[in-house]
Amino acid sequence: MWSFARLQKTTVLIPALLLAACGTDRASAEEIDRLAEALAIEAGMKVADVGAGDGDWSIALAERVGDSGHVFATEVDQDEIRKIEDKVALSRLSNITVVLGDQRDTGLPDGCCDAILLRLVYHHFVDPPAVLASIHAALRPRGLLAVIDITPQEHWRRLRGVPERGGHGIPPDDLIEEISRTGFELVARYDDWNHDAERFCVVFRRTSRSDP
């Protein structure tokens, strides 16, 4: 687990750029607006984009939280980390830290975040309880977790090592049941997410693990 001091040393220190320059299309901008509302994103918040992929969402969130806020962008592959770092450098943002995690640990420091995003990532987890424990630790008390995912796609490629859930993806009811067992309570569920009947978003709040 990284210390926050060590993470700060890896932060890319460059000025901010408008979201429009990041290649965000109209549909994505609408989804960002909807997510920001679901997670109550405000200036000054500290947010993590776990499984950040190409970094576009991390950049969009960094624009939302502003210079007084911070975004942690995590990935498990060093090549992906380099891609995110390159994109952050081009964006000229000064409030993103890129973090290398692994399949069971996000790499985030304890209590670092007000909110965490998992976008089309959860169904890739080979050990969901371990990753959720890391996310729980990274969230501040009553912090929010948004999980955007897709219902099982039978004809998509199978993912090695992940739990079998009927295809590439996860049913929303299964996701809610799994996450609710690990110190989170359900806040909201949005079906037909981003005008896609097969995608959904579920928002949870961090609770004490001793809570019922």
Backbone as a ProteinNet text record, in pm:
[ID]
protein_1_A
[PRIMARY]
MWSFARLQKTTVLIPALLLAACGTDRASAEEIDRLAEALAIEAGMKVADVGAGDGDWSIALAERVGDSGHVFATEVDQDEIRKIEDKVALSRLSNITVVLGDQRDTGLPDGCCDAILLRLVYHHFVDPPAVLASIHAALRPRGLLAVIDITPQEHWRRLRGVPERGGHGIPPDDLIEEISRTGFELVARYDDWNHDAERFCVVFRRTSRSDP
[TERTIARY]
85.4	0	88.1	56.7	135.4	98.2	194.6	163.2	120.8	40.9	-4.5	113.7	215.5	333.3	402.4	410.4	474.4	391.6	259.4	172.5	187.5	200.4	212.8	334.9	441.6	563.8	544.2	443.7	423.3	319.8	262.1	160.1	219.8	148.5	193.2	159.6	260.2	240.4	241.6	124.7	110.4	-24.8	-39.7	-162.5	-283.4	-405.7	-532.6	-570.4	-651.1	-701.4	-850.7	-924.7	-1068.6	-1100.7	-1212.7	-1257.7	-1279.9	-1326.7	-1356.7	-1234.6	-1117.2	-994.4	-951.7	-1022.4	-983	-1050.9	-1125.9	-1189.1	-1317.6	-1378.9	-1502.3	-1618.6	-1690.2	-1800.3	-1925.1	-2030.6	-2150.8	-2214	-2219.7	-2278.4	-2200.2	-2068.7	-1986.5	-2005.2	-2018.1	-2039.7	-2170.2	-2272.8	-2400.3	-2386	-2309.9	-2288.2	-2208.2	-2109.7	-2031.5	-2120.2	-2210	-2303	-2388.5	-2437.3	-2524.2	-2447.2	-2324.6	-2243	-2208.3	-2172.1	-2137.5	-2254.1	-2375.1	-2492.6	-2510.8	-2492.5	-2510	-2409.9	-2287.2	-2182	-2168.7	-2256.6	-2254.3	-2114.9	-2055.7	-1921.6	-1923.5	-1831.5	-1817.9	-1671.1	-1645.4	-1508	-1446	-1321.5	-1249.5	-1254.7	-1338.1	-1347.3	-1226.5	-1202.1	-1098.1	-1167.8	-1137.2	-1209.5	-1109	-1146	-1062	-1137.7	-1067.6	-1116.9	-1040.5	-1102.1	-1034.6	-1053.7	-942.3	-947.2	-970.5	-882.8	-905.4	-895.9	-847.4	-841.8	-752.4	-810.6	-730.5	-718.4	-785.2	-770.5	-869.8	-958.1	-1052.4	-1143.6	-1190.4	-1281	-1207.7	-1084.1	-1003.9	-987.8	-963.8	-948	-1079.7	-1190.5	-1320.8	-1350.9	-1320.1	-1343.3	-1251.6	-1128.2	-1034.5	-1083.8	-1144.9	-1204.7	-1317.8	-1394.7	-1508.4	-1464.7	-1361.9	-1322.2	-1233.8	-1175	-1097.7	-962.7	-894.9	-759.2	-754.3	-863.4	-866.5	-899.4	-937.8	-967.3	-855.8	-879.2	-775.6	-839.6	-777	-822.5	-707.3	-736	-642.2	-688.8	-603.2	-634.5	-554.8	-623.2	-553.5	-567.2	-462.9	-465.5	-372.6	-387.1	-309.1	-197.1	-190.6	-91.7	0.5	130.3	226.4	214.2	180.5	162.6	44.5	-63.6	-179.2	-144.9	-64.4	-20.6	51.9	141.5	215.9	121.8	21	-74.6	-151.4	-193	-265.4	-174.2	-50.6	43.7	64.4	74.9	91.7	-30.7	-150	-272.1	-286.7	-250.7	-255.3	-157.7	-39.8	58.1	4.5	-60.4	-117.4	-232.3	-305.7	-419.6	-378	-253.2	-199.2	-270.9	-329.6	-393.4	-289.1	-313.3	-218.4	-273.8	-391.8	-457.3	-490.1	-405.1	-423.5	-298.7	-319	-211.7	-240.8	-146.6	-162.2	-103.3	-182.4	-147.2	-147.2	-40.9	-34.4	-86.9	-195.1	-248.8	-225.4	-301.7	-296.4	-436.3	-447.7	-578.9	-654.1	-586.1	-652.5	-640.6	-566	-543.8	-536.7	-618.3	-619.7	-491.6	-416.4	-298.7	-330.4	-456.4	-496.2	-465.9	-425.9	-402.8	-534.2	-529.4	-649.6	-709.3	-841.9	-914	-883.4	-845.4	-802.5	-916.4	-1032.7	-1132.6	-1270.7	-1336.8	-1477.1	-1568.1	-1520.5	-1600	-1506.8	-1557.3	-1480	-1569.4	-1511.9	-1581.8	-1520.9	-1607.9	-1570.2	-1656	-1597.1	-1674.8	-1634.8	-1726.7	-1705.4	-1579.6	-1563.2	-1444	-1479.6	-1588.3	-1617.5	-1619.6	-1679.6	-1692.1	-1557	-1450.9	-1316.1	-1244.2	-1295.5	-1224.7	-1216.9	-1095.1	-1078.3	-1106.5	-1094.8	-1120.5	-1198.3	-1328.1	-1406.2	-1399.4	-1410.5	-1404.6	-1274.8	-1161.6	-1032.8	-1027.7	-1072.6	-1070.8	-1168.4	-1284.9	-1383.1	-1331.4	-1254	-1193	-1095.8	-1020.1	-927.5	-1002.9	-1113.2	-1195.4	-1259	-1308.2	-1369.5	-1269	-1145.8	-1041.9	-1006.5	-1010.7	-972.6	-1078.7	-1203.4	-1311.8	-1317.2	-1347.7	-1373.2	-1509.5	-1535.7	-1666.7	-1780.1	-1878.2	-1996.3	-1963.2	-1841.9	-1805.5	-1887.8	-1897.1	-1981.6	-1899.4	-1957.1	-1899	-2001.6	-1964.9	-2051.2	-1992.9	-2076.6	-2034.5	-2120.5	-2056.8	-2123.6	-2080.5	-2177.5	-2140.2	-2243.6	-2225.8	-2308.6	-2361	-2483.1	-2539.1	-2459.7	-2460.3	-2376.9	-2401.2	-2292.2	-2294.7	-2241.3	-2330.3	-2292.8	-2191	-2191.4	-2106.7	-1976.7	-1954.8	-1827.6	-1723.5	-1598.4	-1491.6	-1502.2	-1470.1	-1470	-1344.2	-1357.9	-1245.7	-1188.5	-1061.4	-997.6	-989.6	-1030.5	-1012.2	-1123.5	-1217.4	-1324.8	-1440.7	-1524.4	-1640.1	-1732.7	-1790.7	-1882.9	-2020.2	-2067.6	-2195.1	-2286.4	-2262.4	-2348.7	-2300.1	-2177.3	-2121.8	-2031.4	-1985.3	-1895.9	-1980.7	-1975.8	-2058.7	-2108.4	-2211.7	-2267.5	-2411.6	-2503.8	-2640.3	-2641.2	-2718.8	-2719	-2756.8	-2850.1	-2889	-2773.2	-2693.9	-2576.5	-2474.1	-2452.3	-2356	-2398	-2524.6	-2574.2	-2557.1	-2588.9	-2575.2	-2429.1	-2337.8	-2196.1	-2139.8	-2168.6	-2110.1	-2174.2	-2302.4	-2371.4	-2321.1	-2251.5	-2195.8	-2062.1	-2007.1	-1868	-1853.4	-1953.8	-1942.1	-1995.3	-2092	-2154.2	-2306.2	-2376	-2521.5	-2567.5	-2675.3	-2728.4	-2789.4	-2753.1	-2807.1	-2903.3	-2862.3	-2945.4	-2907.6	-3005.8	-2983.3	-3043.2	-2963.5	-3007.5	-2995.4	-3109.4	-3108.4	-3110.7	-3086.7	-3083	-2985.7	-2865.7	-2768.8	-2715.3	-2710.2	-2659.7	-2736.2	-2868.5	-2957.1	-2919.1	-2861.8	-2823.6	-2892.5	-2986.1	-3065.8	-2981.3	-2861.1	-2776.7	-2677.7	-2670.4	-2581.1	-2660.7	-2595.8	-2660.6	-2557.5	-2604.9	-2518.7	-2581	-2499.3	-2545.2	-2453.9	-2512.9	-2437.7	-2452	-2338.3	-2333.6	-2270.3	-2298.2	-2233.6	-2152	-2031.3	-1946.4	-2005.7	-2015.7	-2059.9	-1950	-1967.7	-1876.4	-1898.1	-1792.1	-1806.1	-1883.3	-1898.5	-1975.1	-2123.6	-2160.2	-2301.4	-2374.5	-2504.7	-2580.1	-2600.9
-120.6	0	124.5	218.1	340.5	436.2	516	627.2	747	836.4	953.6	1041.1	1048.3	1129.6	1077.7	944.4	888.2	916.2	906.2	934.1	1077.6	1169.3	1309.4	1333.3	1258.3	1275.3	1233.5	1145.6	1097.9	1179.5	1279.4	1361.4	1439.8	1443.3	1521.1	1667.2	1754.2	1893.4	1983.1	1993.2	2077	2145.2	2264.4	2341.5	2275.4	2331.9	2269.9	2303.7	2216.2	2236.4	2207.2	2266.9	2245.7	2102.1	2049.9	1914	1891.1	1992.3	1975.4	1934.4	1970.5	1938.1	1794.3	1720.6	1583	1482.3	1530.5	1438.2	1378.3	1440.4	1387.8	1419.5	1318.3	1344.4	1383.3	1417.2	1470.1	1367.4	1239.7	1134.9	1118.8	1120.5	1107	1226	1344.4	1462.4	1450.3	1397.1	1375.8	1274	1168.2	1065.9	1121.8	1205.4	1268.6	1355.3	1431.1	1513.5	1427.3	1318	1230.5	1165.7	1122.2	1062	1163.4	1284.7	1389	1415.9	1409.3	1427.4	1308.7	1187	1067.1	1060.7	1107.6	1103.7	1235.8	1330.1	1461.4	1524.6	1518.3	1571.8	1724.1	1776.3	1921.1	1959.2	2087.5	2137.4	2107.2	2065.3	2037.9	1893.4	1811	1670.3	1590.9	1480.7	1386.2	1259	1221.1	1114.4	1017.5	889.1	790.4	728.8	711.1	640	508	402.3	272.9	193.8	151	89.3	196	293.8	417.3	401.3	287.2	265	365.5	443.1	540.5	674.3	689.3	811.3	921.5	902.4	1009	1046.7	946.3	975.6	1041.5	1003.7	1068.2	1216.7	1247.8	1387.2	1463.5	1399.8	1464.6	1492.1	1396.6	1415.4	1523.4	1527.7	1629.8	1769.2	1785.2	1913.5	1948.9	1848.4	1872.4	1915.7	1851.4	1882.5	2005.4	2046.9	2170	2161.9	2274.7	2279.1	2245.9	2271.3	2243.2	2098	2021.6	1880	1794.2	1663.5	1572.9	1444.9	1385.4	1259.6	1159.8	1038	926	836	811.9	724.5	595.5	482.6	357.3	260.8	181.3	70.8	-39	-159.1	-273.8	-311	-243.2	-275.2	-155.1	-180.6	-71.4	1.8	-71.4	-5.7	90.4	49.6	137.4	260.2	239	351.1	455	408.8	502.5	578.6	510.2	576.4	685.7	653.7	753.3	871.5	843.9	951.8	1041.7	980.9	1060.3	1148.3	1092.1	1168.7	1280.4	1253.3	1357.5	1469.3	1432.4	1534.2	1623	1563.5	1641.8	1730.6	1685.5	1761.9	1884.5	1887	1995.7	2011.7	1903.6	1907.5	1889.8	1953.4	1948	1872.5	1811.1	1751.7	1604.3	1532.3	1388.6	1313.8	1209.6	1117.1	982.9	928.1	798.4	690.7	585.5	485	345.3	270.8	130.9	42	-30.3	-127.5	-267.9	-364	-500.1	-559.7	-688	-749.9	-759.1	-731.9	-743.6	-618.1	-519.5	-398.8	-278.5	-178.2	-59.8	20.6	6.5	90.2	225.1	251	379.8	384.6	501	513.7	514.1	472.5	468	607.4	613.7	737.2	851.6	820.8	927.9	991.1	925.6	966.9	993.9	1094.5	1120.6	1035.8	997.8	918.9	838.5	722.7	634.5	587.4	582.9	535.7	405.1	308.2	186.7	185.2	213.9	219.6	104.5	8.6	-108.9	-184.2	-193.6	-255.7	-372.2	-360.1	-457.6	-600.4	-622.9	-760.4	-820	-739.8	-789.5	-839.4	-811	-845.1	-996.8	-1046.8	-1189.2	-1221.4	-1122	-1139.7	-1018.8	-1010.6	-891.9	-854.9	-950.6	-909.9	-839.6	-883.2	-821.1	-677.9	-657	-521.7	-432.2	-485.5	-406.4	-368.6	-456.3	-422.4	-305.9	-305.3	-195.8	-66.2	-75.3	42.8	95.1	4	43.3	120.2	71.3	137.4	274.5	287.2	413.9	521.8	482.3	579.6	635.1	762.7	822.7	777.9	788.7	749.5	815.7	734.5	778.1	818.4	787	815.2	732.8	778.3	714.3	635.7	524.6	439.2	424.8	460.4	439.9	329.9	231.4	120.9	122.3	150.2	142.9	12.6	-69.1	-197.7	-240.4	-361.3	-411.2	-549.8	-579.5	-712	-814.7	-943.4	-1044.3	-1051.8	-1048.8	-1058.8	-1196.9	-1285.3	-1424.4	-1440.3	-1350.4	-1368.9	-1288.1	-1216.6	-1147.2	-1246.2	-1208	-1298.5	-1324.7	-1446.2	-1483.7	-1430	-1388.4	-1333.8	-1440.4	-1467.4	-1573.1	-1535	-1627.2	-1609.4	-1535.9	-1476.2	-1400.8	-1494.7	-1460.6	-1544.7	-1558.3	-1676	-1700.4	-1641.9	-1552	-1485.6	-1489.3	-1585.2	-1598.2	-1523.9	-1479.2	-1406.4	-1294.1	-1214.5	-1101.5	-986.3	-966.9	-867.5	-922	-859.9	-904.8	-855.7	-940.4	-892.2	-788.7	-682.8	-578.1	-630.2	-724.2	-777.1	-851.5	-923.8	-993.8	-893.2	-787.8	-685.4	-620.7	-586.9	-523.7	-616.7	-744	-840.6	-854.2	-865.3	-883.6	-763	-643.4	-524.3	-493.8	-522.1	-494.4	-581.1	-690.3	-777.6	-728.2	-621.8	-585.4	-445.4	-400	-271.3	-153.8	-181	-75	-90	24.3	22	85	30.6	78.8	217.4	309.6	445.4	466.7	424	446.1	346.6	317	228.6	295.1	297.4	357.5	253.2	205.9	115.6	198	129.9	200.5	318.3	289.8	395.8	448.9	577.9	644	598.4	576.6	536.5	400.5	315.1	180.5	81.7	2.8	-87.6	-195.2	-221.6	-326	-273.2	-141.4	-82.5	-29.7	-25.2	23.2	90.5	168.6	233.6	213.2	172.1	153.9	235.6	310.7	394.9	338.5	327.7	275.9	379.6	366.7	448.8	358.3	400.9	325.3	327.6	212.2	202.1	135.1	131	53.6	-93.8	-169.9	-313.9	-383.5	-318.5	-377.3	-346.4	-256.7	-224.6	-344.1	-359.3	-470.9	-452.2
0	0	0	-86.3	-96.9	14.5	57.6	147.2	63.1	122.2	47.3	8.4	96.6	66.1	-59.9	-72.6	-190.4	-314.7	-301.2	-414.9	-462.8	-367.5	-405.5	-492	-467.8	-545.5	-690.2	-716.7	-852.8	-927.9	-862.9	-927	-1042.9	-1153.9	-1268.7	-1243.2	-1234.1	-1196.1	-1319.2	-1384.6	-1502.3	-1499.8	-1560.7	-1550	-1615.7	-1592.8	-1635.3	-1779.1	-1839.9	-1975.7	-1975.8	-2071	-2077.5	-2115	-2060.9	-2088.6	-2237.1	-2308.2	-2450.4	-2530.5	-2482.7	-2555.6	-2535.1	-2446.5	-2415.6	-2507.8	-2604.6	-2696.6	-2642.7	-2541.8	-2485.6	-2578.9	-2630.3	-2721	-2642	-2719.8	-2655.9	-2563.1	-2608.7	-2525.7	-2396.1	-2404.2	-2284.8	-2192.4	-2247.7	-2164.7	-2088.4	-2152.8	-2085.1	-1973.2	-1999	-1896.5	-1779	-1809.2	-1702.9	-1614.7	-1677.1	-1600.2	-1507.2	-1560.8	-1482.4	-1367.9	-1395.6	-1291.1	-1182.7	-1224	-1127.4	-1033.3	-1085.8	-1001.3	-906.8	-959.1	-877.1	-763	-788	-685.4	-610.5	-639.6	-574.1	-583.1	-703.7	-724.2	-713.6	-633.9	-616.4	-621.4	-643.3	-639.4	-503.4	-505.7	-382.5	-337.4	-400.9	-361	-409	-339.9	-380	-427.8	-552.8	-621	-682.3	-690.7	-758.9	-875.3	-985.1	-1102.4	-1106.5	-1051.6	-1038.8	-1167.4	-1226.6	-1357.7	-1462.4	-1464.9	-1540.7	-1692	-1739.3	-1883.9	-1953.2	-2046.6	-2121.8	-2050.8	-1935.1	-1855.9	-1885.1	-1984.6	-2020.2	-1903.4	-1831.4	-1720	-1604.9	-1583.2	-1478.6	-1509.4	-1635.4	-1676.4	-1658.7	-1699.2	-1683.1	-1536	-1449.6	-1305.8	-1249.4	-1297.4	-1249.9	-1284.3	-1400.1	-1436.3	-1340.4	-1300.4	-1211.7	-1072	-1017.2	-879.2	-871.4	-984.1	-988.7	-920.7	-919.6	-864.4	-715.9	-644.5	-500.8	-470.7	-573.6	-557.1	-612.8	-613.4	-662.7	-715.5	-816.6	-873.5	-874.5	-830.6	-840	-954.7	-1051.7	-1164.5	-1148.4	-1128.8	-1104.2	-1221.2	-1241	-1337.4	-1286.3	-1346	-1298.9	-1395.6	-1508.2	-1610.4	-1632	-1632.7	-1644.2	-1777.6	-1884.3	-2013.9	-2009.7	-1942.8	-1928.9	-1844.9	-1742.8	-1658.9	-1743.2	-1830.4	-1915.2	-2009.5	-2061.5	-2150.1	-2075.6	-1952	-1872.8	-1841.5	-1804.2	-1773.8	-1894.9	-2012.9	-2134.2	-2159.1	-2140.2	-2163.3	-2061.1	-1936.5	-1833.6	-1868.4	-1915.8	-1953.5	-2065	-2163.7	-2273	-2226.2	-2125	-2074.8	-1994.8	-1946.9	-1866.2	-1731.9	-1683	-1551	-1442.4	-1328.8	-1217.2	-1097.5	-1111.6	-993.8	-1013.1	-1086.4	-1105.7	-1062	-983.3	-947.2	-1011.8	-1084.5	-1149.7	-1058.4	-1032.7	-932.4	-994.1	-973.7	-1016.6	-904.3	-932.5	-837.8	-889.9	-836.7	-888.7	-883.8	-910.3	-921.6	-789.3	-677.9	-548.2	-461.9	-508.1	-428.4	-522.4	-496.5	-583.3	-576.3	-466.2	-446.6	-386.1	-356.8	-299.3	-150.4	-98.6	45.2	121.5	245.8	328.3	345.9	337.1	365	270.7	146.6	55	-23	-28.9	-127.3	-67.2	-125.1	-95.9	-183.4	-301	-394.9	-484.3	-530.5	-618.2	-732.2	-852.1	-971.1	-1020	-1050.7	-1123.5	-1250.1	-1362.4	-1487.2	-1579.6	-1596.1	-1680.5	-1638.6	-1506.2	-1448.9	-1356.7	-1282.4	-1176.2	-1228.7	-1345.1	-1395.7	-1435.9	-1435.9	-1464.8	-1339.2	-1220.6	-1097.2	-1078.8	-1056	-1028.8	-882.1	-795.5	-652.5	-602.6	-633.2	-596.7	-448.4	-353.2	-212.4	-174.4	-231.5	-199.4	-251.5	-374.6	-430.7	-355.5	-320.9	-247.2	-108.6	-46.4	82.6	67.1	-43.3	-70.5	-97.2	-171.3	-199.1	-70.7	11.3	138.7	224.2	228.1	307.6	250.7	118.2	53.7	70.2	88	102.6	244.4	253.6	383.6	434.3	564.4	617	540.3	501.3	425.5	282.3	236.3	97.4	0.5	-123.8	-223.9	-326.2	-369.8	-473.3	-584.8	-708	-823.8	-911.1	-943.3	-1028.3	-1154.2	-1267.2	-1396.9	-1462.7	-1502.6	-1562	-1664.8	-1716.1	-1825.5	-1791.3	-1834.4	-1812.4	-1893.3	-1852.8	-1919.5	-2070.3	-2143.9	-2289.8	-2328.2	-2372	-2395.3	-2507.9	-2603.9	-2721.9	-2715.9	-2606.6	-2589.4	-2538.5	-2548.2	-2504	-2354.1	-2315	-2174.4	-2106.3	-1982.2	-1907.2	-1815.5	-1830.6	-1752.3	-1605.3	-1518.9	-1375.1	-1303.9	-1377.6	-1312.8	-1280	-1180.8	-1150.2	-1270.8	-1287.7	-1398.8	-1365.9	-1453.4	-1427.5	-1550.3	-1640.3	-1756.8	-1879.1	-1877.4	-1990.7	-1944.1	-2038.1	-2010.5	-1956.2	-1825.3	-1758.5	-1625.5	-1570.2	-1443.2	-1431.8	-1384.1	-1361.1	-1248.5	-1261.8	-1158.1	-1019.2	-1011.8	-880.8	-815.2	-895	-840.5	-789.7	-868.2	-827	-694.8	-684.5	-561.7	-441.9	-461	-351.4	-308	-405.1	-371.9	-297.1	-347.6	-287.1	-151.8	-138	-11.8	103.1	70.5	175	227.7	169.5	200.1	259.3	334.6	402.1	323.1	232.8	154.8	160.3	157.9	150.3	19.9	-36.5	-162.6	-144.7	-234.6	-233.6	-350.5	-470.8	-588.8	-697.3	-781.5	-896.2	-1019.8	-1128.5	-1253.3	-1364	-1413	-1527.3	-1656.5	-1769.8	-1898.3	-1890.9	-1837.9	-1815	-1947.7	-1959.2	-2080.1	-2203.8	-2187.2	-2297	-2355.9	-2273.7	-2315.9	-2221.4	-2274.4	-2190.9	-2123.9	-2175.1	-2117.3	-2014.4	-2001	-1900.7	-1782.3	-1668.3	-1547.4	-1458	-1364.2	-1265.5	-1128.5	-1033.3	-895.8	-804.9	-713.7	-620.6	-480.4	-411.7	-275.3	-183.1	-55.6	47.9	138.4	170.9	263.6	403.4	465.3	603.8	683.8	814.4	897.5	867.6	866.9	842.7	954	1067.4	1176.4	1166	1069.1	1052	993	1025.1	968.4	819.3
[MASK]
++++++++++++++++++++++++++++++++++++++++++++++++++++++++++++++++++++++++++++++++++++++++++++++++++++++++++++++++++++++++++++++++++++++++++++++++++++++++++++++++++++++++++++++++++++++++++++++++++++++++++++++++++++

